[in-house]
Amino acid sequence: MDKENYLTLKWGTLKSWNVEGNEEAIKLLKRYCEIGSSFSAMMQKDTPEQKEIICKLIDLVPGDIYLDWDGEYASKVDAKKYVMEYRAEN
């Protein structure tokens, strides 16, 4: 792997990532895309399965997760809460 694996979240969903060499994460991303995704994080409306996939991806990357809108890192627990609760009221 050239770079450390990472995830960046924005608007409650995936914005960017590097999972090079992480076969389990690559399989999860393929499934995520099979379900259907937008090129725009802002327009993405994740299904419950997609949210679960993101949470599994969070566990597979080292370190904290970057929340792009906030410009800060979140713990894995807080990142999963962010994903699961975003847009929950809609």
C-alpha positions in Angstrom: 0.0 0.0 0.0 1.4 3.4 -0.9 -0.9 5.4 1.4 -2.5 4.6 4.7 -6.1 3.5 4.3 -8.6 6.2 5.3 -12.3 7.3 5.0 -13.7 10.8 4.7 -17.3 11.4 5.4 -19.5 14.3 4.4 -23.3 14.8 4.6 -23.5 11.5 6.5 -22.0 9.4 3.7 -18.8 8.5 2.0 -16.9 11.4 0.4 -13.5 9.9 -0.3 -11.4 6.9 0.7 -8.3 4.8 0.2 -8.6 1.1 0.9 -5.9 -0.1 -1.4 -4.8 -3.6 -0.5 -7.7 -4.0 1.9 -9.7 -6.8 0.1 -12.5 -6.9 2.7 -13.0 -3.1 2.3 -12.9 -3.3 -1.5 -15.6 -6.0 -1.4 -17.8 -3.8 0.8 -17.3 -0.8 -1.5 -18.3 -2.9 -4.5 -21.5 -3.9 -2.7 -22.1 -0.3 -1.7 -21.9 0.8 -5.4 -24.1 -2.2 -6.6 -26.9 -0.9 -4.4 -26.6 2.5 -6.1 -24.8 5.7 -5.3 -24.6 9.2 -6.5 -21.4 10.9 -7.7 -22.3 13.7 -5.2 -22.1 13.0 -1.5 -24.6 15.8 -1.0 -27.2 13.9 -3.2 -26.5 10.5 -1.8 -29.4 8.9 0.2 -27.9 5.8 1.8 -30.1 2.8 2.4 -29.9 1.0 5.8 -27.6 -1.6 4.2 -25.3 1.1 2.8 -25.1 2.7 6.2 -24.1 -0.6 7.7 -21.5 -1.0 5.0 -20.0 2.4 5.9 -19.9 1.4 9.5 -18.0 -1.8 8.6 -15.6 0.3 6.5 -15.0 2.6 9.5 -13.9 -0.4 11.5 -11.6 -1.6 8.7 -9.5 1.6 8.4 -6.9 2.6 10.9 -7.3 5.6 13.1 -10.0 8.2 13.3 -12.4 9.2 10.5 -12.3 12.6 8.9 -15.6 14.6 8.8 -15.1 17.0 5.9 -17.9 19.4 6.6 -16.7 19.9 10.2 -13.0 19.8 9.3 -12.2 17.5 12.2 -11.5 13.9 13.0 -14.0 11.7 14.8 -13.5 8.5 16.7 -14.9 5.3 15.1 -17.8 5.3 17.6 -18.7 9.0 16.8 -18.3 8.4 13.0 -20.7 5.5 13.1 -23.2 7.5 15.1 -22.8 10.3 12.5 -23.6 7.9 9.7 -26.5 6.2 11.3 -28.2 9.3 12.6 -27.7 11.7 9.6 -31.0 12.5 8.0 -32.7 10.1 10.4 -35.5 12.7 10.9 -36.3 12.8 7.2 
